[in-house]
Amino acid sequence: MRLKTGGTSLAQQAADAVRELLAEAAAANTTRSYATALRYWAGWHQARYGVELALPTSEAVVIQFLIDHIQRKNKAGLVSELPPAIDQALVAAGLKAKVGPLKLSTAHKLKRLANPCKLPSVRTLLSRARRAAVKRGERPTKKTAITRAELEAILATCYDSLEGLRDRALFCFGFASGGRRGSEIAAADMRDLRKVGEDGYIYRLEYSKTQQAGVTADSTPDKPILGRSAEALAAWLETAQIDEGGIFRRVWKGRVGPALLPGSVATIVKRRAKLAGLQGDFGAHSLRSGFVTEAGKQGVPLPAVMAMTEHRSVASVIGYFQAGAAEDNPAARLLK
């Protein structure tokens, strides 16, 4: 098999090298989610049509997928077109956790092929489906934000054990450096951390979900970690005797192991929130949404917030920011 490039072709070894480079550059979480989506699409297509999935799929196949999985209301109530036998077969094959509606994931993004999901007919169908869902009272689910109050409650559960020191440093680092994602916390490495002054650090965020090509002219990669957050980080690094490699490590029976996995960060957040007696749906993203919400509460200018979070779109961050600032909006106090 040869990979075509500009009228010529690459030898097998070179083609394999290209694929390895592409795989290495891809974000691990994104690659896994795409792979999962492809497996589901392939299983559904095989069950629906009796033939293997071939990309790119046709417009008709995409529309069939949508109406199989998007619920609509008729006289019988909420219905979709996915036959129960196929639904049960997908669950039995391990491609679904349970029978019923499934959120759409467009596997086409994994390959550089014509994307039928961008066709007007498909975009219109998705837009109307979202509008119908909102009219039925459905709302998008978001992780509960960890703002200053929740963070203080969580830090109070982090005692001076090795695990407690790690978790305190993890929460402080994740929050203070701009609301880092779970994958970014897990990937944090000593080579990107430098001491500044007597009691501070600068963490250089070389790669993030929105900055996968590395630092560019329009990014602000240096994230300050100061005050209590710097103290918590220093205490963890000194106690765990970490001077190279991953910053946040697994702790097992009083011993420090390899770097955390991204999923481990979410587990730590959930466990600490439960220990603190907090109510809500907490996860790794709670630190990110909480940082932006708290910044809004404290009146931090939006550009300063985005410089810390590395958000590239105002639209994606403004919802959290406005939620945090809503109670202090002077326009809400016109009638006193």
C-alpha positions in Angstrom: 0.0 0.0 0.0 1.4 3.4 -1.0 0.4 6.9 0.2 -0.1 9.3 -2.7 1.4 12.8 -2.3 1.3 15.3 -5.2 1.3 12.9 -8.0 4.1 10.7 -6.5 4.0 8.0 -3.9 5.8 7.2 -0.7 7.4 3.9 0.0 5.7 1.8 2.7 8.3 2.7 5.3 7.8 6.5 4.7 4.0 6.1 4.7 4.2 4.3 8.1 6.4 7.1 9.4 3.8 9.7 8.3 1.1 7.9 10.1 3.2 7.5 13.3 3.9 11.2 13.3 0.2 12.1 12.9 -0.7 9.7 15.7 2.1 11.1 18.0 0.9 14.7 17.4 -2.7 13.9 18.1 -4.1 14.5 21.5 -4.5 11.2 23.3 -8.1 11.9 24.6 -9.2 13.1 21.1 -7.8 10.1 19.4 -9.5 7.7 21.8 -12.8 9.5 21.4 -12.6 9.4 17.6 -11.6 5.7 17.7 -14.7 5.0 19.9 -16.9 6.9 17.6 -15.6 5.0 14.6 -16.2 1.7 16.2 -19.8 2.7 17.0 -20.4 4.0 13.5 -19.0 0.8 12.0 -21.1 -1.4 14.3 -24.3 0.5 13.6 -23.6 0.6 9.9 -23.0 -3.2 9.8 -26.2 -3.9 11.7 -28.3 -1.3 9.7 -27.2 -2.2 6.2 -25.4 -5.5 6.5 -22.2 -4.2 5.0 -19.0 -2.7 6.4 -18.7 1.1 6.8 -16.8 2.9 4.2 -15.7 6.5 4.6 -16.8 9.0 3.5 -20.4 7.9 4.0 -23.2 9.3 2.0 -25.6 12.1 3.0 -28.4 9.5 3.3 -26.5 7.3 5.7 -25.7 10.3 7.9 -29.3 11.4 8.0 -30.4 7.8 8.8 -27.9 7.8 11.6 -29.3 11.0 13.0 -33.0 9.9 12.9 -32.0 6.6 14.5 -30.5 8.4 17.4 -32.3 11.7 17.8 -35.6 11.6 19.6 -38.6 13.4 18.3 -42.1 13.8 19.8 -45.2 12.4 18.1 -48.6 11.1 19.3 -46.9 8.0 20.8 -44.5 10.2 22.8 -40.7 10.4 22.3 -39.5 8.1 19.6 -36.5 7.4 17.3 -36.0 5.2 14.3 -33.4 2.8 15.7 -34.9 -0.7 15.6 -34.9 -2.3 19.1 -33.1 -5.4 17.9 -30.2 -3.3 16.5 -30.1 -1.2 19.7 -29.8 -4.4 21.8 -27.2 -5.8 19.5 -25.1 -2.7 19.8 -25.3 -3.0 23.6 -24.4 -6.7 23.5 -21.4 -5.9 21.4 -20.1 -3.4 24.0 -20.6 -0.5 21.6 -23.2 1.2 23.9 -23.6 1.2 27.6 -27.4 0.9 27.5 -30.3 0.9 25.1 -31.8 4.2 24.1 -30.8 7.5 22.5 -27.1 8.2 21.9 -25.3 11.5 21.5 -24.0 12.1 18.0 -20.2 11.9 17.4 -19.0 12.6 14.0 -16.3 10.1 13.2 -15.6 11.9 9.9 -13.3 14.4 11.6 -10.7 11.5 12.1 -10.1 11.3 8.4 -9.4 14.2 5.9 -12.4 13.2 3.8 -15.4 15.1 2.5 -17.6 15.5 5.5 -21.4 15.0 4.8 -22.1 16.2 8.3 -21.4 19.8 6.9 -24.1 19.4 4.2 -27.0 21.9 4.6 -29.6 19.2 5.0 -27.6 17.6 7.9 -26.9 20.9 9.6 -30.5 21.9 9.3 -31.7 18.6 10.8 -29.2 18.9 13.7 -30.2 22.5 14.3 -33.9 21.7 14.4 -33.3 18.7 16.6 -31.4 20.9 19.2 -34.2 23.4 19.1 -36.8 20.7 19.7 -34.8 19.3 22.6 -34.7 22.7 24.3 -38.4 23.1 23.8 -38.9 19.8 25.6 -36.9 21.1 28.5 -33.6 19.4 27.8 -30.5 21.3 28.8 -26.8 20.6 28.1 -25.1 19.1 31.1 -22.0 20.8 32.5 -19.7 19.8 35.4 -20.2 21.7 38.6 -17.8 24.6 38.8 -15.1 24.6 41.6 -15.0 28.2 42.5 -13.1 29.7 45.5 -15.6 28.4 48.1 -15.6 24.8 46.8 -11.8 24.9 46.4 -11.3 25.9 50.0 -13.6 23.1 51.2 -11.6 20.6 49.1 -8.2 21.8 50.2 -9.4 21.3 53.8 -9.6 17.6 53.1 -6.0 17.4 51.9 -4.0 16.5 55.0 -0.2 16.2 55.2 0.0 12.6 54.0 1.8 12.0 50.7 -1.5 11.6 48.9 -2.9 14.7 50.6 0.1 16.8 49.6 -0.2 15.6 46.0 -3.9 16.4 45.8 -3.5 19.8 47.4 -0.8 20.7 44.9 -2.8 19.3 42.1 -5.9 21.4 42.9 -3.8 24.5 43.5 -1.8 24.0 40.3 -4.9 23.2 38.2 -6.8 26.3 39.5 -4.0 28.9 39.8 -2.5 28.2 36.4 -5.7 29.1 34.6 -8.1 26.2 35.1 -6.1 23.5 33.4 -7.8 20.5 31.8 -7.3 17.0 33.3 -5.1 16.0 30.4 -2.9 19.1 30.9 -2.5 18.4 34.7 -1.6 14.8 34.0 0.9 15.8 31.3 2.5 18.5 33.5 6.3 18.0 33.5 9.2 19.4 35.5 11.0 20.5 32.4 8.3 23.2 31.9 8.4 24.4 35.5 10.8 27.0 36.8 11.2 28.8 40.1 10.8 32.5 40.2 11.8 34.6 43.2 11.5 33.2 46.7 8.1 31.7 46.6 6.8 31.4 43.0 6.8 29.3 39.9 6.2 29.8 36.2 4.7 26.9 34.3 5.2 27.0 30.5 2.2 25.4 28.9 3.8 24.1 25.7 0.7 22.1 24.5 -3.0 22.3 25.2 -6.2 21.2 23.5 -6.4 24.5 21.6 -2.6 24.8 21.2 -1.6 21.4 19.9 1.0 22.8 17.5 2.9 24.2 20.5 3.6 27.8 21.5 2.7 30.4 18.8 2.9 34.1 18.5 -0.7 34.6 19.8 -0.5 32.4 22.8 0.5 33.2 26.4 2.2 30.0 27.5 3.7 31.2 30.8 1.3 30.5 33.7 2.2 32.0 37.1 1.8 29.8 40.2 2.1 32.1 43.2 1.4 32.3 47.0 -0.4 29.4 48.6 -0.5 27.5 45.3 3.3 27.8 45.0 3.7 26.6 48.6 1.5 23.6 48.0 3.4 22.7 44.9 6.8 23.1 46.6 5.7 20.9 49.5 4.6 18.1 47.2 7.8 18.2 45.0 10.1 18.2 48.1 8.3 15.4 49.9 7.9 13.3 46.8 11.5 14.0 45.8 10.5 14.9 42.3 13.1 16.8 40.2 12.4 15.5 36.8 9.6 13.9 34.8 5.9 14.1 35.6 4.9 16.6 38.3 1.8 14.7 39.5 2.3 11.0 40.2 0.4 8.0 41.4 0.7 7.3 45.1 0.4 3.7 46.3 1.0 2.5 49.8 3.2 5.5 50.6 5.3 5.2 47.5 5.4 7.6 44.5 4.8 6.0 41.1 4.6 7.1 37.5 2.7 10.1 36.2 -1.1 10.2 36.6 -3.3 9.3 33.7 -5.8 12.0 32.5 -8.7 9.9 33.9 -7.1 9.8 37.3 -7.4 13.5 37.6 -11.2 13.3 37.3 -11.3 10.5 39.8 -9.3 12.6 42.3 -11.6 15.6 41.8 -14.7 13.5 42.3 -13.3 11.8 45.5 -12.1 15.1 47.1 -15.5 16.8 46.3 -17.3 13.9 48.0 -14.9 14.1 51.0 -15.7 17.8 51.3 -19.4 17.1 51.3 -20.0 19.1 48.2 -23.2 18.5 46.1 -23.0 18.4 42.3 -21.5 16.6 39.3 -17.8 17.2 39.7 -15.0 16.2 37.3 -11.7 17.4 35.9 -13.4 20.2 34.0 -14.8 21.6 37.2 -11.4 23.4 37.8 -11.5 25.0 34.4 -15.1 26.2 34.6 -14.6 27.2 38.3 -11.6 29.4 37.5 -13.5 31.4 34.8 -16.6 31.7 37.0 -14.5 32.9 40.0 -12.7 35.4 37.8 -16.1 36.7 36.7 -17.2 37.1 40.3 -14.0 39.0 41.2 -14.3 41.3 38.2 -11.2 40.1 36.4 -11.1 41.5 32.8 -12.1 38.9 30.2 -8.8 39.3 28.2 -6.8 38.5 31.3 -8.8 35.4 32.0 -8.5 34.1 28.4 -4.7 34.7 28.6 -4.6 32.3 31.5 -7.1 29.7 30.2 -5.8 29.8 26.5 -9.4 30.0 25.2 -9.3 31.2 21.6 -13.1 31.8 21.3 -14.9 34.4 23.4 -18.1 32.5 22.8 -16.8 29.4 24.5 -15.7 31.2 27.7 -18.3 34.0 28.0 -21.0 31.7 29.4 -18.9 30.8 32.5 -17.6 34.3 32.8 -21.0 36.0 32.7 -22.4 33.4 35.1 -19.8 34.4 37.6 -20.3 38.1 37.2 -24.2 38.0 37.0 -24.9 38.7 40.7 -22.6 41.8 40.6 -24.1 43.2 37.4 -25.2 46.8 38.3 -28.0 46.5 35.7 -29.6 43.9 38.0 -30.1 46.5 40.8 -32.0 49.2 38.9 -35.1 48.6 41.0 -34.0 49.0 44.7 
